[in-house]
Amino acid sequence: MPVVSIPLGEIVDWDSFHDTFARVLGFPDVYGRNMNAWIDCLTYEDDGMTTFPLAAGEVLTLQLEDFKAFRLRCPEICEGLLDGAAFVNWRRLETGERAILALAYH
């Protein structure tokens, strides 16, 4: 199961949020830099939307570094991250697919 460390300390606004996730996860060049595009990339992660291919049945774990400070510094962005991750899994379950994303707070 791939575990990808997300350096939340780099995030101070929405632009740096999208910069960080696009760089770390290897989103495609057509990434739209908004939460709809973020959700799409992670919903279809197993279709090559990141540089972390998953084997059948695997889950991608995002290890959120320095989460407590991030939550205090960027509460709106933190809420967007958590809601977006939940929506990724809900969307997949609604179409009969398995959940694909896990979050680990570090």
N, C-alpha and C positions, 0 to 999 in steps of 0.2 A: 504494500500500500504506500503510494508516494506521500511524503510529508514535505510540504514546501513552507519555508520560513518567510513570513511577510514582515518586513521591517517597518512597523507602524510609526516608528520614530521619524521617518522621512515624510510623513503625511501631516500637512498643516492646513490644507484647503482641498477643494474638489480636484483642482488641476493636479496637485501632487498625489492625490489618491489614485487618479487614473494613470498618471505616469508610473507610479510604483507598481500597481497591479499589472499593467501592460508589460513592463520590463521584466518583472519577476516571473510572471506566468507565460510570457511569450505570446501575448494576444496577437492576432494577425494585423497586418498593416491597415486593414479596413476598419479596425476597432473604432467605434463612434465616440468614445470618451464620454459616455453618460451611463446612468444606471441601467437603462434598457439594454445597452450594448454589453455591459458587464454581466448582466444576468444571462443574456444570450450566449456569450462566450463560455460561461461556466455550465449552463444547461447542456450545451452540446460539446462539452469538454472531451467526451469520448469519441467525438467525430473530428478530432484534430484541431480544436480551437485554442489549445494551449500547447506548450512544448513538453507536457507531462502526460504521455500516453498511458491510459489505464488498461489493464487486462480485464477480461470479463469478471464482473463481480467486485472489482476494486472500487475504493472510495478515495477521492483526493482530499487529504487533510491539509488545511491551511493553518499553520502554527502562527498565531498572531502575537508577534513579539511586542513587549512593553504595552500590553493591552490596557492596563489600568490608567497609565498616563495618557494614552490616546483617547480613551473614553472621556477623560476630564478635559482634554485640550480641544477635542473635536466631537462634541456630543451628537450633533446632527449627522455628521459623516459616519460616526460609529453606528448610529441607529440605521442609517442607510445600508451599511455593510451587513449588519445582522439581519435586517428585513430582507435584503437582497439574497443572502445565502439561504434563508428559509424559503423564499419564493422559488429559488432554483430547484430545491428538492421537491416542493409542493407541485411545481409545474411538471416535473418528471413523473411523480407518482400519479398525477391526474391523467397522464397519457399511458399508464401501465408500465412505465419503466421504473427502475430502482432509484433510490436516492443516490446521489453521486458525491455530495460535498459534506465534509465535517470540519468543524472549527475547534481548534485547541487554543486556549488562552495561556499565554506564557508571560 
